[in-house]
Amino acid sequence: MITASGALQILDALTSAGVPAWVDGGWGVDALLGEQTREHEDLDLVIALDDAENVSRALFLHGFSERPTRFVLANADGHIDFHTVVFDAEGGGVQRLQDGHSYRYPPEGFAGGGTIAGRPVPCLTPEVQLECHLGYEPTDTDRHDMRLLARRFGLRLPPAYRSK
């Protein structure tokens, strides 16, 4: 499990290495909510693709190693999923997806802010978090996260997140 203190240690290590990172996924939702609502097996971070090698070097010192099928670093406490992007001239982040398509994080999507254990952290905005959870069959965890986010920020849930 990635605890709040573990997430902050990882963010500190990246900051020390000069790597900007935005909290995404479950920790991103909880950061936006300002409270931890569940345990987290991983920490999702959006980074610039150009920073991938710096991330690996910085976090290998903390016991993380790369999994060969995607950019994931893992240690005994959990794993970190890195969503790498190439920033365009407008400040959007383009992520190449496994199916050959691309997803563009809009520039304003990087303007989110939340807290982990009371400390401010950069996050993707609630709207972008919700958008990133579309296009696949959500899990119960996805439904939990998106319902909380929608309730807190007044967002409309897509149909797949309203049932069950």
Rosetta silent file (secondary structure, phi, psi, omega in degrees, C-alpha in Angstrom):
SEQUENCE: MITASGALQILDALTSAGVPAWVDGGWGVDALLGEQTREHEDLDLVIALDDAENVSRALFLHGFSERPTRFVLANADGHIDFHTVVFDAEGGGVQRLQDGHSYRYPPEGFAGGGTIAGRPVPCLTPEVQLECHLGYEPTDTDRHDMRLLARRFGLRLPPAYRSK
SCORE:     score description
SCORE:     0.000 S_00000001
   1 L     0.000  143.719  174.172    0.000    0.000    0.000 S_00000001
   2 L   -97.691  111.625  179.403    1.091    3.567   -0.680 S_00000001
   3 L   -81.992  171.048  176.554    0.396    5.564    2.476 S_00000001
   4 H   -59.610  -45.325 -179.679    0.013    9.323    2.671 S_00000001
   5 H   -66.317  -35.563  176.814    3.525    9.662    4.066 S_00000001
   6 H   -64.906  -41.912  178.093    4.833    7.350    1.340 S_00000001
   7 H   -61.429  -43.085 -179.969    3.149    9.440   -1.366 S_00000001
   8 H   -67.102  -36.856  177.138    4.677   12.613    0.064 S_00000001
   9 H   -62.556  -40.670  178.978    8.139   10.997    0.251 S_00000001
  10 H   -65.015  -45.879  178.229    7.867   10.076   -3.430 S_00000001
  11 H   -61.796  -39.247  176.838    6.771   13.610   -4.366 S_00000001
  12 H   -62.336  -42.775 -179.992    9.651   15.020   -2.285 S_00000001
  13 H   -62.810  -39.956  179.049   12.145   12.752   -4.078 S_00000001
  14 H   -69.332  -41.355  177.253   10.848   13.906   -7.457 S_00000001
  15 H   -60.155  -43.342  178.235   10.912   17.563   -6.415 S_00000001
  16 H   -61.751  -31.293  179.255   14.525   17.111   -5.254 S_00000001
  17 L   -85.905    1.446  178.818   15.329   15.616   -8.666 S_00000001
  18 L    76.111   25.454 -176.992   13.721   18.628  -10.380 S_00000001
  19 L  -106.884  111.946  173.753   10.829   16.586  -11.795 S_00000001
  20 L   -68.871  138.438  179.534    7.363   18.219  -11.831 S_00000001
  21 L  -144.377  143.066  178.678    4.617   15.661  -11.143 S_00000001
  22 E  -116.701  133.409 -178.395    0.842   15.900  -10.824 S_00000001
  23 E   -76.273  131.739 -175.476   -1.118   13.499   -8.629 S_00000001
  24 E  -130.039 -179.373  173.629   -3.705   11.504  -10.598 S_00000001
  25 H    63.602 -151.369 -176.087   -5.889    8.462   -9.932 S_00000001
  26 H   -59.381  -45.701  176.799   -7.094    7.482   -6.480 S_00000001
  27 H   -65.637  -33.561  176.841   -4.610    9.602   -4.553 S_00000001
  28 H   -63.059  -41.059  176.891   -5.451   12.485   -6.915 S_00000001
  29 H   -63.132  -50.350 -178.549   -9.134   12.136   -6.027 S_00000001
  30 H   -63.250  -36.226  177.851   -8.389   11.978   -2.299 S_00000001
  31 H   -63.724  -43.626  178.025   -6.000   14.944   -2.575 S_00000001
  32 H   -63.265  -36.162  178.075   -8.710   16.988   -4.280 S_00000001
  33 H   -74.187  -20.032 -179.771  -11.164   15.935   -1.559 S_00000001
  34 L    79.139   15.765  178.259   -8.589   16.901    1.089 S_00000001
  35 L  -157.340  151.187  177.100   -8.918   13.579    2.897 S_00000001
  36 L   -84.011  120.775 -176.869   -7.963    9.953    2.460 S_00000001
  37 L  -102.457  -11.516 -179.770  -11.157    7.978    1.743 S_00000001
  38 L  -162.308  171.427  173.671   -9.615    4.536    1.144 S_00000001
  39 L   -76.909  153.314 -178.136   -6.350    2.611    1.012 S_00000001
  40 L  -125.600  122.624  176.965   -4.264    2.993   -2.133 S_00000001
  41 L   -75.293  -22.568 -176.243   -2.284    0.195   -3.743 S_00000001
  42 E  -144.832  175.145  175.236   -0.522    2.651   -6.017 S_00000001
  43 E  -128.368  119.230  178.493    0.249    6.285   -6.705 S_00000001
  44 E   -96.140  128.066  179.848   -0.567    7.627  -10.162 S_00000001
  45 E  -130.620  138.701  172.835    1.570   10.565  -11.306 S_00000001
  46 E   -99.024  128.356 -179.374    1.597   12.483  -14.575 S_00000001
  47 E  -136.702  163.500  173.058    5.096   13.510  -15.656 S_00000001
  48 E   -73.481  136.800  179.391    6.790   14.733  -18.812 S_00000001
  49 H   -54.742  -36.709  179.525    8.146   11.854  -20.886 S_00000001
  50 H   -61.330  -19.544 -178.939   11.497   13.645  -21.004 S_00000001
  51 H   -91.968   -0.667 -174.017   11.726   13.215  -17.203 S_00000001
  52 H   -56.529  -44.663 -179.775   11.306    9.428  -17.205 S_00000001
  53 H   -65.661  -39.399  177.505   15.014    8.672  -16.793 S_00000001
  54 H   -63.400  -37.444  177.941   15.342   11.237  -13.987 S_00000001
  55 H   -63.175  -48.499 -179.543   12.378    9.631  -12.230 S_00000001
  56 H   -57.797  -47.155  179.954   13.920    6.177  -12.474 S_00000001
  57 H   -61.985  -44.529 -176.986   17.244    7.396  -11.084 S_00000001
  58 H   -65.210  -39.794 -174.006   15.591    9.344   -8.258 S_00000001
  59 H   -91.362  -17.926  172.290   13.302    6.526   -7.149 S_00000001
  60 H   -58.783  -33.213  178.384   15.726    3.612   -7.564 S_00000001
  61 L   -64.846  -18.966  179.235   17.413    5.141   -4.509 S_00000001
  62 L  -102.609   16.370  175.403   14.136    4.503   -2.636 S_00000001
  63 L    87.593    8.100  178.595   13.984    0.817   -3.592 S_00000001
  64 L   -88.154  145.224  174.599   11.751    1.143   -6.679 S_00000001
  65 E  -135.654  154.828 -174.380   12.493   -0.804   -9.855 S_00000001
  66 E   -81.022  141.117  170.689   10.838   -0.704  -13.272 S_00000001
  67 E   -91.954  135.742 -169.398    8.357   -3.300  -14.505 S_00000001
  68 L   -68.353  -23.539 -173.836    9.094   -4.085  -18.148 S_00000001
  69 L   -82.731  -17.584  176.212    5.576   -3.852  -19.648 S_00000001
  70 L  -161.537  174.760 -176.666    4.945   -0.203  -18.724 S_00000001
  71 L   -83.853   86.017  179.004    6.474    2.634  -16.774 S_00000001
  72 E  -129.808  133.044  173.437    5.773    1.382  -13.298 S_00000001
  73 E  -112.074  140.966 -176.263    8.159    1.450  -10.374 S_00000001
  74 E  -135.555  147.449  168.430    7.573   -0.864   -7.418 S_00000001
  75 E  -138.406 -169.593 -175.444    8.954   -1.502   -3.949 S_00000001
  76 L   -64.486  -22.732 -177.017    7.747   -3.498   -0.933 S_00000001
  77 L   -87.342  -20.973 -176.902    5.115   -0.864   -0.052 S_00000001
  78 E   157.905 -159.998 -179.408    3.378   -0.626   -3.440 S_00000001
  79 E  -138.996  162.206  179.145    3.865    0.722   -6.908 S_00000001
  80 E  -120.410  124.735  174.313    3.738    3.987   -8.824 S_00000001
  81 E   -94.443  120.353  178.251    2.106    4.208  -12.250 S_00000001
  82 E  -100.243  122.491  176.480    3.710    6.937  -14.319 S_00000001
  83 E   -99.354  101.512 -174.498    1.560    8.440  -17.081 S_00000001
  84 E   -86.298  139.647 -179.539    4.118   10.060  -19.332 S_00000001
  85 E  -131.612  157.139  169.625    3.197   13.021  -21.501 S_00000001
  86 E  -110.352  120.107 -178.383    4.859   15.281  -24.023 S_00000001
  87 E   -76.167  133.533  178.715    3.899   18.888  -23.333 S_00000001
  88 L   -93.660  179.299 -175.231    2.752   20.849  -26.368 S_00000001
  89 L   -61.192  -27.397 -179.887    3.127   24.571  -27.064 S_00000001
  90 L   -87.093   -5.726 -179.361   -0.164   25.384  -25.298 S_00000001
  91 L    95.083    5.554  173.997    0.827   23.481  -22.129 S_00000001
  92 L   -78.739  155.361  179.309   -1.319   20.415  -22.773 S_00000001
  93 E  -111.628  117.117 -178.149    0.180   17.002  -22.101 S_00000001
  94 E   -96.372  121.914  179.535   -0.147   14.410  -24.876 S_00000001
  95 E  -109.132  125.827  176.406   -0.028   10.796  -23.723 S_00000001
  96 E   -80.690  123.288 -177.657    0.479    8.032  -26.295 S_00000001
  97 L   -90.364  162.481 -176.058   -1.918    5.190  -25.449 S_00000001
  98 L   -63.057  -26.840 -179.030   -1.268    1.466  -25.850 S_00000001
  99 L   -85.198    6.060  179.124   -3.758    1.189  -28.734 S_00000001
 100 L    93.522  -13.910  176.393   -1.813    3.762  -30.762 S_00000001
 101 L   -80.447  173.901  177.948   -4.224    6.632  -30.048 S_00000001
 102 E  -125.969  152.929  171.137   -3.327    9.662  -27.966 S_00000001
 103 E  -121.896  135.339  179.227   -4.996   11.448  -25.093 S_00000001
 104 E  -109.964  114.610  170.670   -4.348   15.145  -24.499 S_00000001
 105 E   -72.385  122.722 -179.029   -4.526   16.437  -20.956 S_00000001
 106 L   -68.107  151.446 -178.656   -5.754   20.019  -21.430 S_00000001
 107 H   -52.411  -42.469 -178.926   -3.489   22.767  -20.070 S_00000001
 108 H   -67.588  -16.212  178.176   -6.101   23.779  -17.481 S_00000001
 109 H   -66.910  -20.255 -179.667   -6.183   20.151  -16.287 S_00000001
 110 H   -89.852    5.802 -176.185   -2.809   20.676  -14.600 S_00000001
 111 H   -92.496    5.449 -178.818   -4.158   23.526  -12.440 S_00000001
 112 E   -74.089  156.500  176.590   -5.688   21.306   -9.757 S_00000001
 113 E  -146.082  143.625  178.446   -4.559   21.329   -6.186 S_00000001
 114 E  -147.773 -166.242  177.495   -5.276   19.117   -3.226 S_00000001
 115 E  -137.199  144.338  169.935   -3.762   17.929    0.012 S_00000001
 116 E  -122.752  121.878 -177.545   -2.285   14.665    1.248 S_00000001
 117 L    51.977   39.348  177.005   -2.040   14.436    5.032 S_00000001
 118 L    83.580   -4.512 -178.503   -2.654   18.182    5.195 S_00000001
 119 E  -101.204  132.646  179.017    0.117   19.117    2.780 S_00000001
 120 E   -63.637  137.031  176.483   -0.670   20.837   -0.536 S_00000001
 121 E  -137.532  146.533  175.246    0.117   18.785   -3.659 S_00000001
 122 E   -73.529  139.916 -179.680   -0.397   19.515   -7.371 S_00000001
 123 E  -138.354  165.421  165.543   -3.175   17.406   -8.936 S_00000001
 124 L   -72.852  152.293 -179.159   -5.132   17.075  -12.083 S_00000001
 125 L   -68.657  159.012  177.871   -8.436   18.962  -11.849 S_00000001
 126 H   -56.859  -39.563 -179.193  -11.634   17.115  -10.874 S_00000001
 127 H   -62.663  -42.363  179.337  -13.003   17.537  -14.410 S_00000001
 128 H   -71.356  -37.578  175.437   -9.935   15.923  -15.987 S_00000001
 129 H   -56.131  -46.875 -179.624   -9.935   13.154  -13.374 S_00000001
 130 H   -63.412  -44.469  179.512  -13.522   12.340  -14.379 S_00000001
 131 H   -60.509  -37.366 -178.934  -12.690   12.501  -18.091 S_00000001
 132 H   -71.232  -11.063  178.754   -9.756   10.118  -17.607 S_00000001
 133 L   -99.323   15.898  178.265  -12.137    7.541  -16.131 S_00000001
 134 L  -100.854  161.358  173.467  -14.211    7.267  -19.335 S_00000001
 135 L    91.117    6.579  175.969  -13.897    4.758  -22.165 S_00000001
 136 L  -151.226  164.562  178.654  -13.679    1.559  -20.143 S_00000001
 137 L   -74.028  116.359 -177.360  -15.821   -0.508  -17.789 S_00000001
 138 L   -70.759  149.076  173.698  -15.305    1.024  -14.334 S_00000001
 139 L   -86.555  172.159  175.532  -14.421   -1.057  -11.305 S_00000001
 140 H   -60.409  -36.569  177.866  -16.125   -0.661   -7.942 S_00000001
 141 H   -64.872  -42.831  176.651  -13.120    1.402   -6.842 S_00000001
 142 H   -59.236  -45.257 -179.986  -13.509    3.671   -9.885 S_00000001
 143 H   -61.216  -43.926  178.509  -17.205    4.140   -9.069 S_00000001
 144 H   -56.860  -52.244 -177.053  -16.373    4.964   -5.442 S_00000001
 145 H   -61.542  -47.161 -175.439  -13.767    7.562   -6.410 S_00000001
 146 H   -70.300  -34.362  176.616  -15.840    9.231   -9.112 S_00000001
 147 H   -63.458  -43.769  178.661  -18.995    9.397   -6.971 S_00000001
 148 H   -63.469  -43.852 -179.391  -17.069   11.176   -4.216 S_00000001
 149 H   -63.567  -45.778 -179.922  -15.451   13.545   -6.685 S_00000001
 150 H   -61.933  -43.001 -179.258  -18.743   14.335   -8.430 S_00000001
 151 H   -63.327  -46.906 -176.566  -20.507   14.964   -5.119 S_00000001
 152 H   -67.188  -37.844 -172.602  -17.776   17.262   -3.772 S_00000001
 153 H  -109.546    8.967  175.832  -17.295   19.276   -6.968 S_00000001
 154 L    66.361   34.977  179.940  -20.805   19.212   -8.434 S_00000001
 155 L   -93.335  151.768  177.626  -19.868   17.174  -11.495 S_00000001
 156 L   -88.557  125.462  178.950  -22.308   15.088  -13.512 S_00000001
 157 L   -77.015  137.668  172.720  -21.499   11.386  -13.433 S_00000001
 158 L   -66.441  159.052 -176.558  -21.532    9.487  -16.735 S_00000001
 159 H   -52.606  -40.243 -177.064  -24.098    6.639  -16.916 S_00000001
 160 H   -62.214  -20.277 -178.265  -21.541    3.878  -16.232 S_00000001
 161 H   -99.130   -5.439 -178.465  -20.811    5.468  -12.850 S_00000001
 162 H   -88.828  -24.232 -175.881  -24.441    5.986  -11.780 S_00000001
 163 L   -92.870  170.987  177.523  -25.468    2.332  -11.563 S_00000001
 164 L    74.416    0.000    0.000  -24.604   -0.463   -9.129 S_00000001
